[in-house]
Amino acid sequence: MRHVERIVVLALDGVYPFELGIPSRIFGAADGRYEVVTCTVDGRPVRTNADFSVTVDHGPEALRTADTVVIAAIAPARLAVEPSDELTAALGQIRPGARLVSICTGAFVLAAAGLLDGHRATTHWQVADEFRRLFPRVSLDPDVLFVDDDSVLTSAGAASGIDVCLHIVRKDHGSALANKVARRCVVPPLREGGQAQYIEQPVPEPSATSTAATRAWALAHLDDPLTLTDLAGHARMSLRTFARRFNDEVGMSPGRWLIQQRVSRARHLLESSDLSVDQIAGEVGFATGTSLRQHLHAAIGVSPQAYRRTFQATR
């Protein structure tokens, strides 16, 4: 029988209702591959940061059964440097080897319990400075939408919880199922860039030209050896202006974005076609199969052959 992954979501006082509902909505749309339950540290209702409370059917004992534990975001006013005794006891019931996930400020909860020490992580950009001050043992990257550091995953603010949950579906079962879940939930299967693009910045001049059309053109020509000069030329901007505007809009450099898109396209072809690694490299714009292997391994930690074997059954 197919294994059903058990996701246990921990709701704490001050929880954000939107973020609390993300795991159930995303994983619940994944064709029965996951079971999602919600618990509190004592089984009692918790007050949300809105004008209502949430009643759950499970207490902390549910954490003992979790394959994956999700800590939902809580209001910044409820964040604490030291976890309460009840929270410490609840987290202590998580079995070794369980996957840990936080959404938005949920990273503060994991960090306060010492569960992020030595890991890369992210959180909402508005509280990034405070997080870095309180938890110097955590390597914080405030510019990304989520961080996957082996069995510990953290996401940035609010809707990036959707991104990390879709990433987990993609990691567990391949992009075909993740794309199906995204369509059912009417969200993008993979958002471009990081949360740096959402940080408050001066509004561009009205005459400023977007790079969106050039990004769309690049996606249609990924098999070409595109350079920064090619992209800037298509956008009719100088190299310096294009690079700056691209980073402002997307949150990363054009070169990094191109690699991300090529890896994403390569993953899809590895799952859905019988093309060789060298053929796929040519289709997505990598010069050689070796280059594809290096970039894929840097992105997800496995070789093309291993990735294809993992997801053959989902085709």
PyMOL commands that set and color helices and strands:
alter all, ss='L'
color gray80, all
select helices_A, chain A and resi 17-27+60-65+76-78+85-91+106-112+125-134+160-173+175-185+195-198+212-220+228-235+239-250+254-272+277-284+289-300+304-314
alter helices_A, ss='H'
color red, helices_A
select strands_A, chain A and resi 5-10+34-39+46-47+53-54+68-71+99-102+120-121+139-140+146-149+152-155
alter strands_A, ss='S'
color yellow, strands_A
deselect
rebuild
show_as cartoon
